[in-house]
Amino acid sequence: MSIKIDLPEDIQLKIKIDKDIEKIIRKRIERDISEKIKEDIFLSMLFDKALGSSKLEKDDVDKVDRKIKKGIVEGLEWK
């Protein structure tokens, strides 16, 4: 999967001047994004587990689950 991102103009200019910097920046972005996604998935699983053992009815749990995940997604500006 590939994702397109727009870098600030000053970084774009440096990349045009030095192609080795492009490789370094690409690796850094891939690593940072991968780490953040892993953290987000872990939190989502943690919330699922915590809500799964709740004494609330399934419909109540589903509503709370959706609200929490929606808050996470909005907080991370994924939406």
C-alpha positions in Angstrom: 0.0 0.0 0.0 1.2 3.5 -0.7 0.2 6.8 0.8 0.9 10.2 -0.8 2.0 12.9 1.6 2.9 16.5 0.9 6.1 17.7 2.5 6.9 21.3 3.4 8.5 23.2 0.5 11.8 23.6 2.2 12.1 19.8 2.6 11.1 19.3 -1.0 13.8 21.6 -2.1 16.4 19.8 0.0 15.3 16.5 -1.5 15.7 17.9 -5.0 19.3 18.9 -4.2 20.3 15.7 -2.4 18.7 12.4 -3.4 20.3 10.6 -0.4 18.2 12.8 1.9 15.1 11.5 0.2 15.9 7.9 1.2 16.6 9.0 4.8 13.3 10.9 5.0 11.3 8.1 3.4 12.6 5.6 5.9 11.9 8.0 8.8 8.4 8.6 7.7 7.7 4.9 7.2 9.1 4.0 10.6 7.2 6.8 12.5 3.9 6.1 10.8 4.3 2.4 11.4 5.0 2.9 15.1 2.0 5.2 15.5 -0.4 2.8 13.7 0.8 -0.1 15.9 0.1 2.0 19.0 -3.3 2.9 17.7 -4.2 -0.7 17.0 -3.0 -1.7 20.4 -5.2 1.0 22.1 -8.2 -0.1 20.0 -7.7 -3.8 21.0 -7.2 -2.7 24.7 -10.5 -0.8 24.5 -12.2 -3.7 22.9 -11.0 -6.0 25.7 -12.0 -3.6 28.4 -15.4 -3.2 27.0 -15.8 -6.9 26.3 -15.8 -7.7 30.0 -18.3 -5.0 30.9 -21.7 -5.8 32.4 -23.4 -3.5 30.0 -25.7 -4.9 27.3 -24.1 -5.5 24.0 -25.9 -2.6 22.3 -24.6 -0.3 25.0 -21.1 -1.6 24.6 -21.3 -1.1 20.9 -22.4 2.5 21.3 -19.6 3.3 23.7 -17.1 1.4 21.5 -18.0 3.4 18.5 -17.9 6.7 20.4 -14.4 5.9 21.8 -13.0 4.8 18.4 -14.6 7.8 16.7 -12.9 10.1 19.3 -9.6 8.4 18.6 -9.9 8.7 14.9 -10.9 12.4 15.1 -8.1 13.0 17.6 -5.6 11.5 15.2 -7.1 13.5 12.4 -7.7 10.4 10.4 -11.1 11.7 9.4 
